[in-house]
Amino acid sequence: MTTDRELHDHLIGQQGSRADLNTPVLILDVDALDRNIHRMAVLAADHRFALRPHAKTHKSVDIARRQIAAGAVGVCCAKIGEAEVLAAGGVTGILITSPVAAPAAIERLAKLAATAAGLMAVVDHPGVAERIDAALAGAGARLDVVIDIDPGIARTGVASAEAAVALAKVIAASPNLAYRGVQFYCGSQQHIESYADRRAAIVERTAYLQDIIAALSGAGFAPGIVTGSGTGTHRIDLELGIFTELQAGSYVFMDKQYLDCDLVDGGEPPFEVSLSVDARVVSANHSGLVTIDAGFKSLSTDGGVAVVQRGAPETAFFAFMGDEHAALIAPDIGTQLAPGDPVSLIVPHCDPTVNLYDNYHVVAGDMLVDIWPVGGRGCAR
């Protein structure tokens, strides 16, 4: 297979070279990306919050380095595979936000803890904490851990204050583990479109978190770190002031799911769209429909459908037509566009869309300026 580098290296630095890219292709507007990174860093600093953005969004050493250079204390990774990739790229201060429980994964975690500066991981079960401690002893390493708290979705995390305290006691008795605090990520609240409804949901969940913190503090385990939040709730969480650090991730890109949300209570969206998929028309034989070369293999399907950013009427309706194709439907679009014409799309959900590509094609305006690997692509274990 011809690689992105073989296809496109010769276009780097050429004015207008974005138009010559083979499609479908993942596009990253570096200027918009840097503005988004700067805005979130300033916002966190102004509220005296640490920022540890979630790299499951971008899976990129290059982007993580930019975030840390702007002031982030590190990054979050969903899986140990992502953490291994970023640590190998020199990224420090990594927090693995999903429990590591499989025996082989625990061995990898212990090995990584021996070499990765500032590594942390979540735990939500006493038995797993004990197994991690034993593996660390074998690797001659120590590991900082935070207790994952279930925010009510029954996915991961301890399910009660009593369970949190019991787990803290196990961690305290484990010579190779160091208790640092708690994680509380309200994932199901992030995409509530109404700001008022989203705020009410987070206020209720934050009261529950405060009860957990009070129980831990009363037992002698006051959390030094309270980590969580996301792009959808970052403003609310900054206002409530319970977290010590933010894990927001999608703000670097912005996708349709977050564009549909009122992030700032009626104000202008605080972040720009920096990520898109460029496609091309491949068939235009009907007046009200054209076919493009980006289907299920090019765009995530869990967040609705893509929307036109440029190259076609913004009102055109996107409809998947299979693995390789989609339709753009609008009156007379088949007479306005011809095979070969480029179209740029705002993605429905950025994280899984990024995972479909080997590389970002980084542009400044309409010029290709670099190609960055999606290093953590497929690192789901």
C-alpha positions in Angstrom: 0.0 0.0 0.0 1.2 3.5 -0.8 1.7 5.5 2.4 0.6 9.0 3.1 4.3 10.1 3.1 4.8 8.6 -0.3 1.7 10.2 -1.6 2.0 13.6 -0.1 5.5 14.5 1.1 6.3 16.4 -2.1 3.3 18.7 -1.4 4.6 20.0 1.9 5.2 23.7 1.7 3.5 24.2 -1.7 0.9 26.9 -1.8 -2.6 25.4 -2.5 -1.3 21.9 -1.9 -4.3 20.9 0.2 -6.4 20.7 -3.0 -4.0 18.1 -4.4 -4.3 15.6 -1.5 -5.5 12.1 -2.2 -8.9 11.7 -0.4 -10.4 10.8 1.9 -7.8 12.4 4.2 -7.8 13.7 7.8 -7.1 17.4 7.9 -5.8 19.4 10.8 -5.7 23.2 10.7 -2.7 23.9 12.8 -3.5 27.6 13.5 -7.0 26.8 14.8 -5.5 23.9 16.8 -3.0 26.2 18.5 -5.6 28.8 19.2 -7.8 26.2 20.9 -4.9 24.8 22.9 -4.0 28.4 24.1 -7.6 29.3 25.0 -8.1 26.3 27.2 -4.7 26.7 28.8 -5.4 30.3 29.7 -8.8 29.5 31.0 -7.5 26.8 33.3 -4.7 29.0 34.5 -7.0 31.9 35.2 -9.1 29.7 37.4 -6.0 28.1 39.0 -6.8 24.7 37.7 -4.3 22.3 36.4 -4.9 21.0 32.9 -4.3 17.4 31.9 -6.1 17.1 28.6 -7.3 13.7 27.3 -5.1 12.4 24.5 -7.7 9.7 23.6 -9.1 12.5 21.4 -5.9 12.9 19.3 -3.6 10.0 20.1 -0.7 12.2 19.0 2.7 12.8 20.4 2.9 16.1 18.4 -0.3 17.5 19.8 0.5 16.4 23.4 3.8 18.2 23.2 2.0 21.4 22.1 -0.5 21.1 25.0 2.3 20.6 27.5 4.3 23.5 26.0 1.2 25.7 26.5 1.0 24.8 30.2 -0.7 21.4 30.6 0.8 19.3 33.5 0.5 16.2 31.4 -2.1 14.3 29.4 -4.7 11.5 30.0 -4.7 8.3 28.0 -7.7 5.9 27.9 -5.6 2.7 27.6 -2.1 1.6 28.4 -1.3 1.2 24.7 -1.9 4.9 24.2 0.3 5.7 27.2 3.1 3.5 25.9 3.1 5.4 22.6 3.1 8.8 24.2 5.7 8.0 26.8 8.0 6.6 24.1 7.6 10.0 22.4 8.8 11.8 25.6 5.4 12.9 26.9 5.4 13.1 30.7 2.6 13.3 33.4 0.4 10.7 31.8 -2.7 9.5 33.7 -4.3 6.3 32.4 -8.0 6.9 33.0 -9.4 3.3 32.5 -8.7 0.5 35.0 -5.8 -1.8 34.0 -6.9 -5.2 35.1 -5.8 -8.0 32.7 -2.6 -9.8 33.9 -0.6 -9.0 30.8 -1.7 -5.3 30.9 -0.7 -5.1 34.6 2.8 -6.4 33.7 3.0 -3.7 31.0 1.9 -1.1 33.5 4.6 -2.0 35.9 7.2 -1.9 33.2 6.0 1.5 32.0 6.0 2.8 35.6 9.7 2.1 35.8 10.5 4.4 32.9 7.7 7.0 32.4 8.1 10.1 34.4 5.0 11.2 36.3 2.9 8.2 35.3 -0.4 7.7 37.2 -3.2 5.2 36.8 -6.7 4.8 38.1 -7.9 1.8 40.2 -11.4 0.9 41.2 -11.0 -2.6 42.9 -8.9 -3.7 45.9 -7.9 -7.0 44.3 -6.6 -5.2 41.2 -4.7 -2.7 43.4 -3.0 -5.6 45.1 -2.0 -7.3 41.8 -0.6 -4.0 40.5 1.4 -3.6 43.7 2.9 -7.1 43.3 3.8 -6.4 39.7 5.5 -3.1 40.6 7.5 -5.0 43.2 8.8 -7.3 40.5 9.7 -4.4 38.3 11.3 -2.4 41.0 8.9 0.5 40.4 6.3 2.6 42.2 3.1 4.1 40.9 0.9 7.0 41.8 -2.8 6.0 41.7 -6.2 7.8 41.9 -9.4 6.1 42.8 -11.9 6.0 40.0 -15.4 6.9 41.2 -18.5 5.8 39.3 -20.5 9.0 38.4 -23.7 6.9 38.0 -23.3 5.1 34.6 -22.0 1.8 36.1 -19.1 1.6 33.6 -16.1 1.9 35.9 -15.3 3.2 39.3 -16.2 2.5 42.9 -19.9 2.7 43.5 -20.1 4.2 47.0 -18.2 6.2 49.6 -17.7 3.1 51.7 -16.0 1.4 48.7 -13.8 4.4 48.1 -12.6 4.4 51.7 -12.0 0.6 51.6 -9.9 0.9 48.4 -7.9 3.9 49.9 -7.0 1.7 52.8 -5.7 -1.1 50.5 -3.7 1.4 48.5 -2.2 2.8 51.7 -1.1 -0.7 52.8 0.5 -1.3 49.4 4.2 -0.4 49.5 4.5 0.3 45.8 1.4 2.4 45.4 0.9 6.0 46.4 -2.6 7.4 46.8 -3.0 10.7 45.0 -6.7 11.4 44.8 -9.8 10.6 42.8 -11.2 10.7 39.3 -14.8 11.6 38.5 -15.7 11.8 34.8 -19.3 12.5 34.0 -19.3 11.3 30.4 -23.0 11.0 29.9 -23.5 14.7 30.8 -21.0 16.1 28.3 -23.3 16.3 25.3 -26.5 17.6 27.0 -27.2 20.3 24.5 -28.9 22.9 26.8 -26.4 24.7 29.1 -29.0 25.0 31.8 -29.9 21.3 31.7 -26.2 20.3 31.6 -25.4 22.5 34.5 -28.2 21.2 36.6 -27.1 17.6 35.9 -23.5 18.4 36.9 -24.5 20.3 40.0 -26.3 17.2 41.2 -23.4 14.9 40.4 -20.9 17.3 42.0 -22.8 17.1 45.3 -22.4 13.3 45.1 -18.7 13.7 44.5 -18.4 16.1 47.5 -19.9 13.3 49.7 -17.3 10.9 48.5 -14.5 13.4 49.1 -15.9 14.1 52.6 -15.9 10.4 53.4 -12.3 10.0 52.2 -11.2 13.1 54.1 -12.9 11.9 57.3 -11.0 8.6 57.0 -7.6 10.4 56.6 -7.5 10.1 52.8 -8.2 13.7 51.6 -7.6 13.7 47.8 -4.7 15.9 46.6 -5.9 15.5 43.1 -9.6 15.7 42.0 -9.5 15.0 38.2 -12.2 14.9 35.7 -14.5 17.2 33.6 -14.7 17.4 29.8 -15.2 19.8 26.9 -18.9 19.9 27.5 -18.8 20.7 31.2 -15.5 22.5 31.6 -17.0 26.0 32.2 -19.5 24.6 34.8 -16.7 22.6 36.6 -14.5 25.7 36.7 -17.3 27.6 38.3 -18.1 24.9 40.9 -14.5 24.6 41.8 -14.3 21.1 43.1 -11.9 19.6 40.6 -8.2 20.5 40.8 -7.6 19.6 37.2 -9.5 19.3 33.9 -9.4 16.3 31.5 -11.1 18.0 28.6 -9.9 16.6 25.3 -12.2 17.4 22.3 -11.8 21.1 22.6 -8.6 20.9 20.5 -10.7 19.7 17.4 -14.4 20.4 18.0 -16.8 18.1 16.3 -20.5 18.2 15.4 -21.5 16.7 18.8 -19.9 19.6 20.7 -20.9 22.2 18.1 -24.5 21.2 18.9 -24.0 22.0 22.5 -24.3 25.4 24.2 -20.9 25.4 25.9 -21.0 28.9 27.4 -24.6 29.7 28.2 -25.6 31.5 25.1 -22.2 32.9 24.1 -20.1 32.3 21.0 -18.5 28.9 20.9 -15.1 29.2 22.7 -13.2 26.9 20.4 -12.9 26.5 16.6 -13.2 23.6 14.3 -9.7 22.5 13.6 -10.3 18.9 12.4 -12.0 17.9 9.2 -12.1 15.2 6.6 -11.5 16.2 3.0 -13.3 14.1 0.4 -14.1 14.4 -3.3 -17.1 14.0 -5.5 -16.8 10.7 -7.4 -20.2 10.6 -9.1 -22.6 13.3 -10.1 -25.3 11.7 -12.3 -28.4 13.0 -10.5 -29.5 16.6 -10.1 -30.2 16.3 -6.4 -27.4 14.1 -5.3 -23.7 13.6 -5.6 -21.6 10.8 -4.2 -18.3 11.4 -2.3 -15.5 9.0 -1.5 -15.9 9.0 2.3 -18.2 6.5 3.9 -18.2 4.3 7.0 -14.5 3.7 6.8 -13.7 7.4 6.8 -16.1 8.8 9.5 -17.3 7.6 12.8 -21.0 6.8 12.9 -21.8 7.0 16.6 -22.3 10.8 16.6 -24.8 11.3 13.9 -23.6 12.4 10.4 -21.0 14.7 9.1 -21.8 18.2 8.0 -20.4 20.2 5.1 -17.7 22.7 6.0 -16.9 23.9 2.5 -17.0 22.9 -1.1 -20.7 22.2 -1.2 -23.9 23.9 0.0 -23.8 24.0 3.8 -27.5 22.9 3.8 -26.6 19.7 1.9 -27.7 16.6 3.8 -25.1 14.0 4.4 -26.1 10.3 4.1 -23.9 7.3 4.4 -24.0 5.0 1.3 -21.7 2.2 2.4 -18.2 1.6 3.5 -16.6 3.8 0.8 -19.2 6.3 -0.1 -21.7 8.9 1.1 -24.2 11.1 -0.6 -24.6 14.9 -0.4 -28.2 15.7 -1.1 -29.5 19.2 -2.0 -31.5 20.8 -4.8 -29.4 21.0 -8.1 -26.2 19.9 -6.3 -25.5 17.5 -9.2 -25.3 20.4 -11.6 -23.2 22.5 -9.2 -20.5 19.9 -8.5 -18.6 17.6 -10.8 -16.5 14.4 -10.2 -13.2 15.4 -8.7 -14.5 18.5 -6.8 -13.2 18.7 -3.2 -15.5 18.8 -0.2 -14.5 19.4 3.4 -16.6 17.8 6.2 -16.9 18.5 9.9 -16.8 15.1 11.6 -19.6 13.8 13.8 -17.4 12.5 16.7 -13.7 13.3 16.6 -12.1 10.5 18.8 -13.2 7.5 16.8 -12.9 9.3 13.4 -9.2 10.0 14.2 -8.8 6.3 15.0 -9.6 5.5 11.3 -6.5 7.3 10.0 -2.8 6.8 10.1 -1.8 10.4 9.9 -3.0 14.0 10.3 -2.4 16.1 7.2 -1.5 19.4 8.8 -2.4 22.5 6.9 -2.0 26.3 7.3 -4.6 27.9 5.2 -4.6 25.8 2.0 -1.0 24.7 2.2 0.1 21.3 3.5 2.8 22.0 6.1 3.4 18.7 7.7 2.2 15.1 8.3 1.9 13.9 11.9 1.3 10.3 12.8 -1.7 9.2 14.8 0.7 7.2 17.0 -1.9 5.8 19.3 -4.2 4.6 16.6 -5.6 1.2 17.4 -4.0 1.0 20.8 -7.1 -0.3 22.5 -5.3 -2.7 24.8 
